[in-house]
């Protein structure tokens, strides 16, 4: 990995403001991922012969973008809501209507129509969702009607009770309707954990490559939910059945040292928690076929504290079995519990993303840890069948206070590049002294000598949304290796967003035997292409592959 932040025009002098939230998005639809910083600053990816990567980022004048400077808790995503071929801006706001101490800022969840050049309409259009303390949003075509839907993940209401998630479902060409999921309107129950749960992340995904589900990631050591529709159209939580709600340790016991300490400090807990408080502090998730068995696996990232003991889940990769259930597997753990165990360690795994960073056809892991003094960006390379090996230092990608991550091929070589934000939350004055939070753009050199096929998919705006989120791509190499990917553009913690492209590393091979695209339309239309060479392609629904670049 090579840090090109300064060389491409993104250094401290250019971006002195908040840089916790960053994402790639092709705003002008030229095939190159542009960059959005702090949810409102637009940097277009333009050619530059003097740049070491042949590209640089040029900021659009803020007064021309018409994107307002956001509140601290505002979340933003960029996708084509109205199917006009241009990315729009979607903003969710954090509003606490039941908290009398909350000072209402007057902002509400809304969207601004994109102009297709990095600027947006001067006025915003409200979205019909109730005011909530929204923490994240995810996008995808849940009902497969050719328009994107939005799931909003919401935080606490009072005590242990959380607000239910809100699903904004497309209706007709321009309409919306808010769907109440089964946890809405149900009183809190500390045995069954009924009612709303505080959720800090969500994702619209497909575990079987066909049906869309909603993964709601729960905070407060609560159980995750996986909302899926039954054959009669009702919603049910399949998380417990499939093992996505939490790990198997539900005894709620606190560590011995805390129990002993609580004897003289009664403000600290000592009695075991009930099962509903014995699982995850989940923040983020990522989906991908890690073991290349043709089934999607899921990585779940959490925040863990020493004092919580086994009543808090560790970040973990769960593999999907033939029965659809998910289980951990030896060798793929990424926890950093100190040995011997101390009483003050934390793991702040805020963001995670599965991606083939070295182009060998096997998914690796990016883990962005922050909010605590000893946390930083980590990169794990997969040793197929054996587990993850951390290679952060080897590829000079360490970055403390690591925040939101996004992937996109900024230099057109076929390898996913990485941008990562930064904050100094919970760092002391000495650790912060003389420093300014700085995002970093790493150009990927892990895949040197390897080949890849990159697909930029485009729906027709009728049966398939323009962004084609939810599309599934399968490739078979000449040696029989099969690679499976899913286009999840926006989803996870804090509206985490990747560039809308599908990257398939194919290792030393220069082509694949077959390439299959399953589109996210009502019929699950499949297009198959034979003997596709490495390169970057554009593909329109029911159209032909169009080669954009064959640099790799």
C-alpha positions as CSV (number, residue, x, y, z in Angstrom):
1,X,0.0,0.0,0.0
2,X,1.3,3.5,-0.9
3,X,0.1,6.6,0.9
4,X,-0.6,9.1,-1.9
5,X,-2.8,11.5,0.1
6,X,-0.6,14.6,-0.4
7,X,0.5,13.7,-3.9
8,X,-3.1,13.6,-5.2
9,X,-4.3,16.9,-3.5
10,X,-5.8,15.5,-0.3
11,X,-3.3,16.7,2.3
12,X,-3.9,18.7,5.5
13,X,-3.8,22.0,3.7
14,X,-6.7,21.1,1.5
15,X,-8.9,19.2,3.9
16,X,-8.5,20.8,7.4
17,X,-12.1,20.0,8.5
18,X,-13.6,16.9,10.0
19,X,-12.4,13.7,8.2
20,X,-14.1,10.9,10.1
21,X,-16.6,10.1,7.3
22,X,-15.3,9.4,3.8
23,X,-16.5,7.5,0.8
24,X,-16.0,6.9,-2.9
25,X,-18.8,7.5,-5.4
26,X,-18.7,8.1,-9.1
27,X,-20.7,11.3,-9.0
28,X,-20.1,12.4,-12.7
29,X,-20.5,8.8,-14.0
30,X,-17.1,8.9,-15.9
31,X,-16.1,5.5,-14.5
32,X,-13.7,7.0,-11.9
33,X,-14.5,7.0,-8.2
34,X,-14.8,10.5,-6.8
35,X,-14.4,11.3,-3.1
36,X,-16.8,12.7,-0.5
37,X,-15.3,14.0,2.7
38,X,-17.3,14.8,5.9
39,X,-20.5,14.0,4.0
40,X,-20.6,17.2,2.1
41,X,-17.3,18.1,0.5
42,X,-16.9,16.9,-3.1
43,X,-13.6,16.0,-4.7
44,X,-13.7,14.9,-8.4
45,X,-11.2,12.3,-9.6
46,X,-9.5,14.0,-12.7
47,X,-6.5,13.1,-14.9
48,X,-3.1,14.6,-14.0
49,X,0.0,13.7,-15.9
50,X,2.2,15.1,-13.1
51,X,0.6,12.9,-10.4
52,X,2.4,9.6,-9.5
53,X,-0.8,7.7,-10.2
54,X,-1.9,9.8,-13.2
55,X,-4.9,11.1,-11.2
56,X,-5.6,13.8,-8.6
57,X,-8.6,15.0,-6.7
58,X,-10.0,18.5,-7.4
59,X,-12.6,20.0,-5.0
60,X,-15.8,21.4,-6.3
61,X,-16.5,24.8,-4.7
62,X,-18.7,24.1,-1.6
63,X,-21.1,26.9,-2.6
64,X,-21.7,25.1,-5.9
65,X,-22.4,21.6,-4.5
66,X,-25.4,23.0,-2.5
67,X,-24.6,20.3,0.2
68,X,-25.1,21.8,3.6
69,X,-22.5,21.3,6.3
70,X,-23.9,18.4,8.4
71,X,-24.6,18.0,12.0
72,X,-22.2,15.8,13.9
73,X,-24.6,13.0,13.9
74,X,-25.8,13.4,10.3
75,X,-25.4,10.4,8.0
76,X,-25.0,10.6,4.3
77,X,-25.1,8.3,1.3
78,X,-25.0,8.8,-2.4
79,X,-27.1,6.7,-4.8
80,X,-29.5,7.1,-7.6
81,X,-33.0,7.3,-5.9
82,X,-35.0,8.5,-8.9
83,X,-33.3,6.3,-11.6
84,X,-32.3,9.2,-13.8
85,X,-28.7,8.0,-14.0
86,X,-27.3,10.5,-11.6
87,X,-26.3,9.9,-8.0
88,X,-28.4,11.8,-5.4
89,X,-27.5,12.7,-1.9
90,X,-29.5,11.1,1.0
91,X,-29.2,12.5,4.5
92,X,-30.5,11.0,7.7
93,X,-30.7,13.0,10.9
94,X,-30.4,12.1,14.5
95,X,-33.5,13.5,16.3
96,X,-34.6,12.4,19.8
97,X,-38.3,13.3,20.1
98,X,-38.8,11.6,23.6
99,X,-35.7,13.3,25.2
100,X,-36.8,16.6,26.8
101,X,-33.1,17.7,27.0
102,X,-32.7,17.4,23.2
103,X,-32.3,20.7,21.4
104,X,-33.9,20.2,18.1
105,X,-31.7,21.4,15.2
106,X,-34.7,21.4,12.8
107,X,-33.0,19.1,10.2
108,X,-34.9,16.1,9.0
109,X,-34.1,13.0,6.8
110,X,-34.2,14.0,3.2
111,X,-32.6,13.7,-0.3
112,X,-31.2,16.1,-2.8
113,X,-31.3,15.4,-6.5
114,X,-27.9,15.0,-8.2
115,X,-26.9,17.0,-11.3
116,X,-24.4,14.4,-12.5
117,X,-21.4,16.7,-12.1
118,X,-20.7,16.7,-8.4
119,X,-23.3,19.3,-7.6
120,X,-26.9,18.9,-6.3
121,X,-30.2,20.6,-6.4
122,X,-30.5,23.7,-4.2
123,X,-33.5,22.3,-2.3
124,X,-34.0,19.0,-0.6
125,X,-37.0,16.7,-0.6
126,X,-38.2,15.2,2.8
127,X,-38.4,11.5,3.1
128,X,-41.5,10.1,4.9
129,X,-39.9,8.6,8.0
130,X,-40.6,9.6,11.6
131,X,-37.9,11.6,13.5
132,X,-35.6,9.2,15.1
133,X,-32.0,9.0,16.6
134,X,-30.8,7.5,13.4
135,X,-27.3,6.0,13.5
136,X,-27.0,4.5,10.0
137,X,-28.8,3.8,6.8
138,X,-28.4,1.2,4.1
139,X,-29.7,1.0,0.5
140,X,-30.8,-1.8,-1.7
141,X,-33.8,-3.1,-3.7
142,X,-35.7,-5.0,-1.1
143,X,-38.8,-5.7,-3.1
144,X,-37.0,-6.0,-6.4
145,X,-39.2,-3.5,-8.2
146,X,-36.3,-1.6,-9.9
147,X,-36.0,1.2,-7.3
148,X,-33.8,1.5,-4.3
149,X,-35.2,1.2,-0.8
150,X,-33.7,2.5,2.5
151,X,-33.3,0.9,5.9
152,X,-32.7,3.3,8.8
153,X,-31.0,1.9,12.0
154,X,-32.0,3.8,15.1
155,X,-30.5,4.1,18.6
156,X,-31.9,4.2,22.2
157,X,-35.4,5.5,23.2
158,X,-35.0,5.1,27.0
159,X,-33.2,2.8,29.4
160,X,-32.7,-0.5,27.5
161,X,-35.4,0.2,24.9
162,X,-34.4,1.2,21.4
163,X,-36.4,2.7,18.5
164,X,-37.4,0.1,15.9
165,X,-35.7,0.3,12.5
166,X,-37.5,2.1,9.7
167,X,-37.8,0.6,6.2
168,X,-38.6,3.1,3.5
169,X,-40.0,1.0,0.6
170,X,-40.3,2.4,-2.9
171,X,-43.8,2.6,-4.2
172,X,-44.5,3.5,-7.8
173,X,-42.2,5.6,-9.8
174,X,-41.6,8.3,-7.2
175,X,-43.5,7.4,-4.1
176,X,-42.4,5.9,-0.8
177,X,-44.0,4.1,2.1
178,X,-42.7,3.4,5.6
179,X,-42.9,-0.2,6.6
180,X,-43.3,-1.2,10.2
181,X,-41.2,-4.2,11.0
182,X,-42.4,-6.7,13.7
183,X,-40.5,-5.0,16.6
184,X,-42.4,-1.7,16.1
185,X,-45.1,-0.9,18.8
186,X,-44.1,-3.8,21.0
187,X,-43.3,-3.0,24.7
188,X,-39.7,-3.8,25.8
189,X,-39.3,-7.3,27.3
190,X,-36.1,-8.1,29.2
191,X,-36.6,-11.9,28.7
192,X,-37.4,-12.2,25.1
193,X,-35.9,-8.8,24.2
194,X,-39.0,-7.9,22.4
195,X,-39.6,-4.4,21.0
196,X,-37.0,-2.1,19.6
197,X,-33.3,-2.7,20.0
198,X,-30.7,0.1,19.7
199,X,-29.0,-0.5,16.3
200,X,-25.8,1.2,15.1
201,X,-25.7,-0.4,11.7
202,X,-27.7,-2.2,9.1
203,X,-27.3,-3.8,5.7
204,X,-29.6,-4.9,2.9
205,X,-28.1,-8.1,1.6
206,X,-28.9,-11.5,0.1
207,X,-27.6,-14.5,1.9
208,X,-28.7,-17.0,-0.8
209,X,-28.0,-14.7,-3.8
210,X,-31.8,-14.5,-4.5
211,X,-33.9,-13.0,-1.6
212,X,-33.1,-9.7,0.0
213,X,-32.9,-9.5,3.8
214,X,-32.2,-6.8,6.3
215,X,-29.4,-7.3,8.8
216,X,-29.9,-5.0,11.8
217,X,-26.8,-4.7,14.0
218,X,-27.6,-4.3,17.6
219,X,-25.7,-2.3,20.2
220,X,-25.7,-2.6,24.0
221,X,-24.7,-6.3,23.9
222,X,-28.0,-7.1,22.3
223,X,-29.0,-9.7,19.7
224,X,-28.8,-8.8,16.0
225,X,-31.8,-9.3,13.9
226,X,-32.1,-10.6,10.3
227,X,-35.4,-9.5,8.9
228,X,-36.7,-11.6,6.0
229,X,-40.1,-12.0,4.3
230,X,-42.0,-15.2,4.4
231,X,-43.9,-16.6,1.4
232,X,-47.1,-14.7,2.5
233,X,-45.2,-11.4,2.7
234,X,-44.8,-11.2,6.5
235,X,-41.5,-10.2,8.1
236,X,-39.7,-12.5,10.6
237,X,-36.4,-12.5,12.4
238,X,-34.3,-15.3,11.2
239,X,-31.2,-14.2,13.1
240,X,-31.5,-16.8,16.0
241,X,-32.1,-19.7,13.6
242,X,-29.2,-18.9,11.4
243,X,-26.7,-17.9,14.2
244,X,-26.4,-14.3,13.2
245,X,-27.9,-12.9,16.4
246,X,-24.8,-13.4,18.6
247,X,-22.3,-16.0,19.7
248,X,-23.0,-19.0,21.9
249,X,-21.8,-17.4,25.1
250,X,-24.9,-16.0,26.9
251,X,-24.1,-16.5,30.5
252,X,-23.8,-12.7,31.1
253,X,-21.0,-13.2,33.6
254,X,-18.6,-10.4,34.3
255,X,-14.9,-11.1,34.8
256,X,-13.8,-12.1,38.3
257,X,-11.7,-9.0,38.9
258,X,-14.7,-6.8,38.2
259,X,-16.9,-8.8,40.6
260,X,-14.3,-8.5,43.3
261,X,-13.9,-4.7,42.6
262,X,-17.7,-4.2,42.8
263,X,-17.7,-5.4,46.4
264,X,-16.2,-2.1,47.5
265,X,-17.5,0.0,44.5
266,X,-21.2,-0.9,44.3
267,X,-21.7,1.4,41.3
268,X,-20.1,-1.3,39.2
269,X,-22.1,-4.4,38.1
270,X,-21.3,-7.8,39.6
271,X,-24.4,-10.1,39.1
272,X,-24.5,-11.8,35.7
273,X,-26.6,-10.0,33.0
274,X,-29.7,-11.6,31.6
275,X,-29.2,-13.3,28.2
276,X,-30.5,-10.3,26.3
277,X,-27.5,-8.3,27.5
278,X,-24.9,-11.0,26.7
279,X,-24.0,-10.6,23.1
280,X,-22.8,-8.0,20.6
281,X,-21.8,-4.4,20.6
282,X,-22.2,-4.7,16.9
283,X,-21.2,-1.8,14.6
284,X,-20.5,-3.0,11.1
285,X,-20.7,-6.0,8.8
286,X,-19.5,-7.2,5.5
287,X,-20.6,-10.0,3.2
288,X,-18.6,-12.2,0.9
289,X,-17.7,-15.8,0.0
290,X,-14.5,-16.1,2.0
291,X,-13.8,-19.8,1.5
292,X,-15.0,-19.9,-2.2
293,X,-17.5,-22.6,-1.5
294,X,-20.3,-20.8,-3.4
295,X,-22.0,-19.5,-0.2
296,X,-21.9,-16.0,1.3
297,X,-20.2,-15.6,4.7
298,X,-20.5,-12.6,7.0
299,X,-18.0,-10.6,9.1
300,X,-19.4,-8.8,12.1
301,X,-17.3,-6.1,13.9
302,X,-17.9,-5.1,17.5
303,X,-16.6,-2.9,20.2
304,X,-15.3,-4.9,23.2
305,X,-14.3,-3.8,26.7
306,X,-12.2,-5.7,29.2
307,X,-14.8,-5.2,31.9
308,X,-17.6,-6.8,29.9
309,X,-15.9,-10.2,29.8
310,X,-17.6,-13.0,27.9
311,X,-20.9,-11.1,27.9
312,X,-19.8,-9.1,24.9
313,X,-19.1,-10.7,21.5
314,X,-15.8,-10.4,19.8
315,X,-15.5,-9.3,16.1
316,X,-15.8,-12.5,14.2
317,X,-16.2,-14.1,10.8
318,X,-19.1,-16.6,10.5
319,X,-19.2,-19.1,7.6
320,X,-22.5,-20.1,6.0
321,X,-23.0,-23.9,5.9
322,X,-25.1,-26.0,3.5
323,X,-28.0,-25.6,5.9
324,X,-27.8,-21.8,5.8
325,X,-26.6,-21.5,9.4
326,X,-23.5,-19.5,10.3
327,X,-20.6,-20.6,12.5
328,X,-17.1,-19.5,13.3
329,X,-14.1,-21.4,12.1
330,X,-10.7,-22.0,13.6
331,X,-7.9,-19.7,12.3
332,X,-10.1,-16.7,11.3
333,X,-10.2,-15.0,14.7
334,X,-9.0,-11.3,14.7
335,X,-9.4,-10.5,18.4
336,X,-6.4,-8.9,20.2
337,X,-7.1,-9.9,23.8
338,X,-3.8,-9.2,25.7
339,X,-1.9,-12.0,27.3
340,X,-1.8,-11.9,30.2
341,X,-5.3,-10.3,30.4
342,X,-5.3,-6.8,31.8
343,X,-8.3,-4.8,33.2
344,X,-8.1,-1.9,30.7
345,X,-8.0,-3.1,27.2
346,X,-10.6,-2.2,24.5
347,X,-11.2,-3.2,20.9
348,X,-12.9,-0.5,18.9
349,X,-13.7,-2.3,15.6
350,X,-15.9,0.3,14.1
351,X,-15.7,-0.6,10.5
352,X,-14.9,-3.8,8.5
353,X,-14.8,-4.7,4.9
354,X,-14.1,-8.0,3.1
355,X,-12.2,-7.4,-0.2
356,X,-9.6,-9.2,-2.3
357,X,-6.8,-6.8,-1.7
358,X,-4.0,-8.9,-3.2
359,X,-5.9,-10.1,-6.3
360,X,-5.5,-13.8,-5.6
361,X,-9.2,-14.7,-5.8
362,X,-9.6,-15.0,-2.0
363,X,-11.1,-12.4,0.2
364,X,-9.0,-10.5,2.7
365,X,-10.1,-8.2,5.5
366,X,-9.8,-4.5,6.3
367,X,-10.5,-3.8,10.0
368,X,-10.8,-0.1,11.0
369,X,-10.4,0.3,14.7
370,X,-10.7,3.6,16.5
371,X,-12.1,5.6,19.5
372,X,-9.5,4.3,21.8
373,X,-5.8,5.2,22.2
374,X,-4.3,1.8,21.1
375,X,-6.6,1.3,18.0
376,X,-5.6,1.6,14.4
377,X,-6.3,0.4,10.8
378,X,-5.5,-3.2,10.3
379,X,-5.2,-5.3,7.1
380,X,-5.5,-9.1,7.2
381,X,-4.5,-11.3,4.2
382,X,-6.2,-14.6,3.9
383,X,-4.2,-17.8,3.9
384,X,-6.8,-19.9,2.1
385,X,-8.3,-22.6,4.4
386,X,-6.0,-21.6,7.3
387,X,-7.1,-18.1,8.4
388,X,-6.2,-14.5,8.4
389,X,-2.7,-13.1,8.8
390,X,-2.2,-9.5,9.7
391,X,0.0,-7.7,7.2
392,X,-0.6,-4.0,8.2
393,X,3.1,-3.3,9.0
394,X,4.3,-5.1,5.9
395,X,2.3,-2.9,3.7
396,X,2.8,0.3,5.6
397,X,-0.9,0.9,6.1
398,X,-1.1,1.7,9.8
399,X,-3.3,4.6,10.8
400,X,-4.4,5.3,14.4
401,X,-7.8,6.7,15.3
402,X,-9.0,4.9,12.2
403,X,-12.6,5.6,11.1
404,X,-14.8,5.1,8.1
405,X,-13.3,3.2,5.2
406,X,-14.2,3.1,1.5
407,X,-12.8,1.1,-1.5
408,X,-12.5,2.2,-5.1
409,X,-10.1,1.8,-7.9
410,X,-8.9,5.4,-8.1
411,X,-6.0,4.8,-10.5
412,X,-7.7,2.4,-12.9
413,X,-5.3,-0.6,-12.4
414,X,-8.0,-3.0,-11.4
415,X,-7.0,-3.2,-7.7
416,X,-9.2,-1.8,-4.9
417,X,-7.6,1.3,-3.3
418,X,-8.5,2.4,0.2
419,X,-9.4,5.8,1.8
420,X,-9.8,5.9,5.6
421,X,-10.9,8.7,7.9
422,X,-9.6,9.6,11.3
423,X,-10.6,11.0,14.7
424,X,-8.9,11.5,18.0
425,X,-11.8,10.4,20.2
426,X,-10.7,9.4,23.7
427,X,-7.1,10.3,23.1
428,X,-5.4,12.3,25.8
429,X,-3.9,15.8,25.3
430,X,-0.3,14.4,25.0
431,X,-1.4,12.0,22.2
432,X,-3.2,14.7,20.3
433,X,-0.6,17.5,20.8
434,X,0.4,19.1,17.5
435,X,-1.8,16.8,15.4
436,X,-4.8,17.3,13.2
437,X,-7.1,14.4,12.2
438,X,-6.1,13.4,8.6
439,X,-7.7,11.0,6.2
440,X,-5.3,8.9,4.2
441,X,-5.6,7.5,0.6
442,X,-3.7,4.3,0.1
443,X,-3.1,3.1,-3.5
444,X,-3.1,-0.7,-3.5
445,X,0.2,-2.4,-4.5
446,X,-0.6,-5.7,-2.8
447,X,-1.9,-7.1,-6.1
448,X,1.1,-6.4,-8.3
449,X,1.4,-9.0,-11.0
450,X,-2.1,-10.3,-10.4
451,X,-5.1,-9.9,-12.6
452,X,-8.7,-8.8,-12.0
453,X,-12.0,-8.3,-13.6
454,X,-13.9,-5.2,-12.5
455,X,-17.5,-4.7,-13.4
456,X,-19.4,-1.4,-13.3
457,X,-23.1,-2.5,-13.6
458,X,-26.0,-0.4,-14.7
459,X,-29.6,-1.2,-14.4
460,X,-32.3,0.0,-16.8
461,X,-34.2,2.0,-14.2
462,X,-37.3,-0.2,-14.8
463,X,-36.7,-3.8,-13.7
464,X,-33.3,-3.1,-12.1
465,X,-32.3,0.1,-10.2
466,X,-29.7,2.2,-12.0
467,X,-27.1,1.3,-9.4
468,X,-27.9,-2.4,-9.6
469,X,-27.2,-2.8,-5.8
470,X,-27.8,-6.4,-4.8
471,X,-26.4,-7.9,-8.0
472,X,-24.5,-11.2,-7.6
473,X,-21.5,-12.0,-9.7
474,X,-19.9,-15.5,-10.1
475,X,-16.8,-16.4,-12.0
476,X,-15.1,-19.7,-12.8
477,X,-11.4,-19.9,-13.6
478,X,-9.9,-22.4,-15.9
479,X,-8.6,-24.5,-13.0
480,X,-12.1,-24.8,-11.6
481,X,-11.8,-22.1,-8.8
482,X,-15.1,-20.3,-8.3
483,X,-15.3,-16.7,-7.1
484,X,-18.5,-15.2,-5.8
485,X,-19.2,-11.5,-5.1
486,X,-22.2,-9.3,-4.2
487,X,-22.7,-5.6,-4.9
488,X,-23.5,-4.0,-1.5
489,X,-22.8,-0.3,-2.1
490,X,-24.2,1.3,1.0
491,X,-24.6,-0.5,4.3
492,X,-23.0,-1.1,7.7
493,X,-22.2,1.4,10.4
494,X,-22.7,5.1,9.7
495,X,-23.8,4.6,6.1
496,X,-20.5,3.0,5.1
497,X,-20.2,3.2,1.3
498,X,-18.0,1.6,-1.3
499,X,-17.7,2.6,-5.0
500,X,-20.4,0.8,-6.9
501,X,-18.1,-1.7,-8.7
502,X,-17.6,-5.5,-8.4
503,X,-13.9,-6.5,-8.2
504,X,-12.9,-10.1,-8.9
505,X,-9.3,-11.0,-8.4
506,X,-8.3,-13.9,-10.6
507,X,-4.7,-14.3,-9.5
508,X,-2.2,-15.4,-12.2
509,X,-5.0,-16.2,-14.7
510,X,-5.5,-13.7,-17.5
511,X,-9.1,-14.7,-18.1
512,X,-12.0,-16.6,-16.6
513,X,-13.8,-19.5,-18.1
514,X,-17.2,-18.1,-17.4
515,X,-18.7,-14.9,-15.8
516,X,-22.3,-14.9,-14.5
517,X,-24.2,-11.9,-13.4
518,X,-27.5,-12.3,-11.5
519,X,-29.4,-9.1,-11.6
520,X,-31.5,-7.9,-8.7
521,X,-34.8,-7.8,-10.6
522,X,-38.0,-9.6,-9.8
523,X,-37.1,-12.6,-12.0
524,X,-33.4,-12.8,-11.0
525,X,-32.3,-12.5,-14.6
526,X,-29.0,-14.2,-15.3
527,X,-26.5,-13.2,-18.0
528,X,-23.5,-15.5,-18.7
529,X,-20.3,-14.6,-20.6
530,X,-17.6,-17.0,-21.7
531,X,-13.8,-16.6,-21.7
532,X,-13.7,-13.1,-20.3
533,X,-10.3,-11.5,-20.2
534,X,-9.0,-9.4,-17.3
535,X,-9.9,-5.8,-17.4
536,X,-12.5,-3.2,-16.4
537,X,-15.9,-3.6,-18.0
538,X,-19.2,-1.7,-18.1
539,X,-22.4,-3.8,-18.3
540,X,-26.0,-2.6,-18.8
541,X,-28.9,-4.8,-17.8
542,X,-29.4,-7.3,-20.7
543,X,-26.6,-5.7,-22.6
544,X,-23.1,-6.7,-23.7
545,X,-19.8,-6.4,-21.8
546,X,-18.0,-3.3,-22.8
547,X,-14.3,-3.1,-22.1
548,X,-13.1,0.1,-20.6
549,X,-9.6,-0.8,-19.7
550,X,-7.3,-3.8,-19.9
551,X,-4.4,-2.4,-17.8
552,X,-4.6,-5.6,-15.7
